Amino acid sequence: MSRAAVPGLPSRHPIGGLLPALYADDDFAQRFTGGLDTVLAPVFSTLDSLPAYLDPRVAPLDFVAWLASWVGASDDAEWPAELRREAVVCAVELHRWRGTRRGLVERLRLTTGVNADVVGDGGAVWSRTADTELPPGPSGEIVVRVWPGRDPHVDEGRVREVVRSLCPAHVSCRVEILPGPPAGEGS
């Protein structure tokens, strides 16, 4: 619903009552300011409700899309409303974990509804001692294993798209779709 056209919305601050006493009984002045009240009532209502508009859990859905752009959240108009809201609520935390196993697993869970496990470290090596040779480098490949989560079906194309968008360019990422959780894992 457009917030600019709410039929019959009364103004909380009618202008006619603020006019000097000279215009209190002037029919034209009261009708003119009444027309302005009709135009301004949705503006006042929106401003009075501003905290709710900035909370993605209760904001109108078109504002949720706008809030998603503020925090760089994923927003897909085809997602259910609750998922779109959750993506905005979780966006800052997901940015904090970007580039980590946890970040990839959480993003996959949120945006595709799958459970995931990441194996491999993507080729990171380090040493505790300065000026020493680094240990031999790992393969540089990570394996992302996914299995059904909130939905019984895994959208393989969407999963690969999310993994490709989150894996660093120098890292080879392989996706394995499993029918259920790996041995020793809960669902």
Order of alpha helices (4+ residues) and beta strands (2+ residues): alpha-alpha-alpha-alpha-alpha-beta-beta-alpha-beta
